[in-house]
């Protein structure tokens, strides 16, 4: 009988965990499945991968396989006389290959355990040998660019996805498919949404994959978003900064009035609590109005005269720190 190194087939170490074995199988099954693979030897490779997984994912078969020790793939060998009880001796080694022998051992052990569940599954959820193949569908990736207003209220977006599709001759081609997805209110720039079950279809009784949607926010003419907070540059006049004023500011919900206190400075922030982007749970971020001091570029002669009077009357010197300190020798 010829030995097959199932660990090498899956590309895992002999001490690999059940989870490592499962992940390796899923990766290789997607690569070689005849319905989606374009490789010439995909069908043969897929059968090898499937056979290896059937043995290593079944505790009884894996235990019996590990008791055979280490051999080279393709090497002729003979199990010891007590290996597997009398199973292999009942028909003689010439009647079995390694996979069949291990399967028979697994079937005998399973028949002594709890009854099998319907749908080709053993008690405990394992897929028994010979059951229909099933595999979870492929996950899809997409991105959507939405406005700040849409992020605040939620929006349905149309996505053009390039997805693999098997052809009649077994090849794989990329085709365009359009799907619509609801983006919930309160998303932020750079957020990654998982839309369960909107990926590729599963194989056999496997579930569909998921769609992962990367969200990008369009640049807004007024607001700058930082997570759920919004920032707005607010221009004010010199007299508003000195005397104080009540001004109107735009928000995503309409205009609101806010007070600028006397003596305001450029760069000072006015905080409007809860006027930022909503959160998907409760509450919302804040809106920060950042004051920018703006002087007029076109003035009348009357305004010019008033500025001259102000300059003559004022003792304010903003460059006083530049004046060197006088010292006496």
Secondary structure, DSSP 8 states (H G I E B T S, - for coil): -B---HHHHHT--TT--HHHHHHHHHHHHHHH-TTT---TTHHHHHHHHHHHHHHHTSHHHHHHHHTT----TT-B----TTTTTTHHHHH-GGG--HHHHHHHHHHHHHHTSS--BTTTB-TTS-B-TTS---B----EEEEEEE-HHHHHH-EEEEEEEEEEEE-TTS-EEEEEEEEEEEE-TT--TT-EEEETT-SS--BTT-----EEEEEEE---SSEEEETTEEEEEEEE-HHHHHH-EEEEEEETTEEEEEEE-TT--TT-EEEETT-S-B-SSS-B--EEEEEEE---SS--HHHHHHHHHHHHH----TTGGGS------
